[in-house]
Structures are given as structure tokens and as C-alpha cells.
Amino acid sequence: MTPRLITGPIEEPLTLSEAKQHLRVDSGDDDALILGLISTAREQAEQRLDRPMLPQTFLAVIGTAVSGTEMYISNDLLTVETVTYADSAGVDHVTSDYTKTLSGIKPNFSGDNVRVQFTAGAWPDVESVPFSVKAWMLLVMGDLYENRGSVSEGIVGEYKHANVLIDRWRSFGV
């Protein structure tokens, strides 16, 4: 199950001002580009960490539910918005007949095509994101900003020297 992102975070872990200071950019000419690079660096961090950094809404299609059997959703599960399933006749039902667990739900129903809309995030807000994660994002963003053309030698995106900054925050799912 790979959850599909519905709504991203309401704000990024880095501000435009922080990014421009790191890049030593004074003008506003590249503001749109830099904002995009901030989002890209966050997305790369989330991929590396295998977890969403800040609260975001996802849809997971889990499959078959067996009453009383826990269904894993996310290590960083915050809330469950809706749970929908199909009964034996193929009719969809929205239900609240489940118990939220630390990382999933325990349904009190059985059914197929279970879909769960949920919010997950490793940190509740921008202020809670560790500096080491933000530093990694700044390094990645700086590399992307400086290497905007095509690369003929080497691989851009290998940040072995910087990965040590965020590896301790990686999620290892069940």
C-alpha cells in the first residue's frame, strides 16, 4: 500500500528568507524558483526519511478488512478522517466502526476495497522539525540551485556527506 497524497503541508519547513540567506541571494528575481526548490528539498527529505515531515492528508487503499485485525496505515498517523469499504454485495459504506491505533485502524467490520483518508506527519509544526533536517534541506536546495543545467558527469542528488544529518530520523515501518 502506497498512500496517495491529497493535500500537502500548509507551510514548508524552510522560509524563503532562510533559503535566500543560505543561498546568499539578495534580489527577488529567483523567488519562485527558490520556493519550488524548498518544496523539492522537503519532498526529497520525505522520500529519504520514508515519512511525511509535516501534517499532510493521504488516501490509502488497503484491501480487505477482517473485523478485529489491525490494518497498518502509517508510523506517523495523526488522525483518521474517513474509512470506506465495500460490503459483500459491492456496496460502499462510510464507517466509524473502527478503533484508531498508534499506526493504523482496527476495524469492527469486514469488507473489501478499504479506503482510509488520514493525516500523517512526523512533526506537528515547522518549529518542531529538527535543525539537522532543515540543514539537510538547505544543502540539497543549494545543490539544486547551483546545478540548474543538465549534468554530464557525476550524479546530482547523491548527498552522502549530508545524509548523516537526517538518517537518525528515518522511519522503519512495520
C-alpha positions in Angstrom: 0.0 0.0 0.0 1.4 3.3 -1.0 -0.8 6.2 0.2 -1.6 8.9 -2.3 -1.1 12.5 -1.3 -4.3 14.5 -1.3 -3.1 17.7 0.5 0.4 18.7 1.2 1.6 20.6 4.3 0.2 24.1 4.9 3.7 25.5 5.2 7.2 24.4 4.4 9.9 23.7 7.0 12.1 26.5 5.5 11.1 30.1 4.7 12.0 32.0 1.6 14.1 34.2 3.8 16.1 31.3 5.3 16.6 29.8 1.9 17.8 33.1 0.3 20.2 33.7 3.2 21.7 30.2 2.8 22.0 30.8 -1.0 23.3 34.3 -0.5 20.6 35.7 -2.8 19.6 39.3 -2.3 17.2 40.0 -5.2 13.7 38.7 -5.7 14.4 37.6 -9.3 14.6 33.9 -8.3 12.0 33.8 -5.5 9.6 31.5 -7.4 12.4 29.1 -8.3 13.7 29.1 -4.7 10.2 28.4 -3.3 10.0 25.5 -5.7 13.4 24.2 -4.5 12.3 24.4 -0.9 9.3 22.1 -1.7 11.6 19.8 -3.8 14.1 19.6 -0.9 11.2 18.7 1.5 9.9 16.0 -0.8 13.4 14.5 -1.2 13.8 14.5 2.6 10.4 12.8 3.0 11.5 10.2 0.4 14.8 9.6 2.2 13.1 9.5 5.6 10.2 7.4 4.3 7.8 9.6 6.2 5.9 12.9 5.8 7.6 15.6 7.7 4.6 17.8 8.5 0.9 17.0 8.7 -0.4 16.1 5.3 -3.6 14.3 4.1 -3.4 11.0 2.3 -5.6 8.3 0.9 -4.6 4.7 1.4 -6.3 1.8 -0.4 -5.6 -1.1 2.0 -7.6 -4.0 0.6 -9.6 -6.5 2.7 -10.6 -5.8 6.3 -11.2 -8.6 8.8 -13.0 -7.5 11.9 -10.6 -7.2 14.9 -7.4 -7.4 12.8 -5.3 -4.2 12.9 -4.6 -2.6 9.5 -1.3 -0.7 9.3 -1.5 2.8 7.8 1.5 4.9 8.8 4.0 5.2 11.6 3.3 8.9 11.8 -0.6 8.6 11.8 -2.2 11.6 13.4 -5.9 11.4 12.5 -8.3 9.3 10.5 -10.8 11.3 8.6 -12.8 8.7 6.8 -12.9 4.9 6.3 -14.8 3.5 3.4 -15.3 -0.2 2.5 -17.3 -2.3 0.1 -19.6 -5.0 1.6 -20.1 -8.5 0.1 -22.6 -7.0 -2.4 -20.1 -4.4 -3.6 -21.9 -1.5 -2.0 -19.7 1.2 -0.5 -20.1 2.3 3.1 -18.5 5.1 5.1 -18.0 3.9 8.6 -16.8 5.0 12.0 -16.9 1.4 13.3 -13.2 1.1 14.0 -10.6 1.9 16.6 -7.7 4.1 15.8 -4.4 2.6 16.9 -0.9 4.2 17.0 -0.2 3.4 13.4 -3.5 2.2 11.9 -7.0 1.1 12.5 -8.7 -2.0 14.0 -11.9 -2.4 12.1 -15.1 -3.7 13.8 -16.3 -4.7 10.3 -15.3 -7.0 7.5 -15.2 -5.8 3.9 -13.2 -5.3 0.7 -11.6 -2.3 -1.0 -11.0 -0.5 2.3 -10.0 3.2 1.7 -8.7 5.3 4.5 -8.3 9.1 4.3 -5.9 10.2 7.0 -3.4 12.8 8.2 0.2 11.9 9.0 3.3 13.8 9.8 6.5 13.2 11.8 6.4 16.7 13.4 3.3 18.7 14.3 4.6 22.0 13.0 7.6 23.8 11.4 9.1 24.8 14.7 9.3 21.1 15.7 11.3 20.0 12.6 14.9 19.3 13.8 17.6 21.6 12.7 19.6 18.7 11.2 16.7 18.0 8.8 16.5 21.7 7.9 20.2 21.8 7.4 20.0 18.8 5.0 17.2 20.5 3.1 19.4 23.7 2.8 22.3 21.6 1.4 20.1 19.9 -1.1 18.4 23.1 -2.1 21.8 24.8 -2.6 23.0 22.0 -4.8 19.8 22.2 -6.9 20.1 25.9 -7.2 23.7 25.8 -8.3 23.3 22.9 -10.7 20.2 24.0 -12.7 21.6 22.8 -16.1 21.9 19.2 -17.3 24.7 17.2 -15.7 27.2 15.4 -18.0 29.4 13.9 -15.3 28.5 12.7 -11.8 25.2 12.3 -10.3 23.4 15.2 -8.7 21.2 14.1 -5.9 23.7 11.8 -4.1 24.2 13.6 -0.8 26.2 11.0 1.1 28.1 13.7 3.0 24.8 15.2 4.2 22.7 12.1 4.7 24.1 11.6 8.1 22.2 14.7 9.2 18.8 13.1 8.7 19.4 9.3 8.8 18.6 9.2 12.5 15.1 10.5 11.7 14.3 7.7 9.2 11.1 5.7 9.8 11.4 1.9 9.7 7.8 0.7 9.1 6.4 -2.5 10.4 
